[in-house]
Amino acid sequence: MFDAKAEALAALEAAGFAAERAQVTMDAPGWFHPGRSGVLRLGPTQPLAAFGELHPTILKAFDLDGTVIAAEVYLDAIPLPKASGRARPVYTPPVLQAVTRDFAFVVPSDLPSAKLIQAIRGTDKQTIIDVSLFDRFAGPGVEDGHVSLAVAVTLQPKDTSFTDADLTALSAKIVDAAAKATGARLRA
């Protein structure tokens, strides 16, 4: 399911939509497997894409075995940028290399991962340039009713490289923001 979501987000970004604006709901069309699919939306009523595992009856109808994932992107639903009459500024890549830090948070199993990602993104919008979920684990070491969500947070320095103290302070802010917004705690 996460691969299908990532592909839908990549297609939306390639079409010019800022993927971080998308919200995830769990009301995918009937040809997707309930609970293993979702819809990316702009606001409560405008679907941008549907993604997830195909429903077992669809697999049977096409004589398919195993799990099949798919993503459906509604390109006509992507809002077009407003013309400003000005040219886009020339892209200047950052001079300093970005740093990626990984965090594993324990959260209630019914918490959408998008809420955790949104809380982390909002911690420091000038420094955090990307947050991505790379693992979801439930099992030994994680109490019942909870899951471990592992995220990679990419930090971009502006004028000077990060010091160890800078990274420690940013990490503490991220953990604090995740705890306040979602009740998440670092996995031991």
Secondary structure by P-SEA (a helix, b strand, c coil): caaaaaaaaaaaaaaccccccbbbbccccccccccccbbbbccccccccccccccaaaaaaacccccccccccccccccccccccccccccccccbbbbbbbbbbbccccccaaaaaaaaaacccccccccccccccccccccccbbbbbbbbbbbbccccccaaaaaaaaaaaaaaaaaaccccccc
